[in-house]
Amino acid sequence: MAHTHRPAVAVLGFDPMTEPAGEVRLDSIGELADVRLATNAAELTDALDGAPVLLVLDFRAGVVRKAWPAARSLRWIHAASAGVENLMFPELRDSPVVVTNARGVFDDAIAEWVLGVLLTFCKGLHISRDLQREATWSHRESERLAGKRMLVVGAGGIGRAIARLSTAAGVDVTVAARHARTDDEFGTIIASEELDAFMKAADFVTLAAPLTPQTHGVLSAERLALMRPDARLINVGRGELVDEKALRAALRDDRLGGAALDVFTTEPLPPNDELWTMPNVIVSPHMSGDVAGWRQDLIDQFTANLRRWINDEPLENVIDKNAGYATGARTQ
């Protein structure tokens, strides 16, 4: 049976005083529900009183958990992000509250960013830019992208989009996931236990996995040592997937050909971090999926799911709270 009363939706992290005019609008949510804005734990505590739905736009650690005692009416949390690790505190994980995420919004944009990085490395565009600043004419030979081998760690929507676009550019892609399986699009998806063998042969290793207890530190110092000295690492997952200390050492000692990093253990990346100045490193400020209009896309996706919830239809992008990622299952 559809909900007959307008539900209250608490929204954490939307401040109309600081949002660029017209860039993001909550009108579509307001047509369906009573919107309660909150920007901190105290305001969220008030907003959650009697609210069955929470939209999280701000992922500062601990805000939702601090307000959790007021979430007595809460039934559903939507995280406007692909990763949900900052929300998975024990009280929420053990509760019946359903969690959904923004799976699908960032997939193609991140895949395009990765393709741009692949071409940048192969064609030396970052080197050309540096030489241009110095007005230095230095003829060089570049590499072909077609025929390169890439290992993509993560078989969710982002990993699949990366594999799809890279394959179209002629890259030989292997996709790895937690468990091996046969895939209609990519043939065989290898299990994480097989990473070491494929790591040794890869020209590029791209991390697109969610951050979970199983993936934390998946690219350890030992695995980094398996990579060829001319191979490059690309990380669009989370900084904690990588042993950053070992990565810095490998890059510093020329035991790794390069890295393109969009995510870091500490964000923003501290100004004195040596990654900023390494010539074989591309630093991007956690923006690989942020294309024009992405904030409104997040709101539109939530609104569509809110309409399903109001009509007692299955929600999309439901998170397995123990696994830490969306499994493709739906729930009411």
Helices and strands as residue ranges (DSSP letters): E 8-12, H 27-30, E 34-38, H 41-47, E 53-56, H 63-67, G 68-70, E 76-79, G 85-87, H 90-93, E 98-100, H 107-123, H 125-133, E 149-153, H 157-168, E 172-177, E 181-183, E 187-191, G 192-194, H 195-201, E 204-207, H 221-226, E 232-235, G 239-241, H 244-252, E 258-261, G 274-276, E 281-283, H 294-310, E 319-320, E 325-326
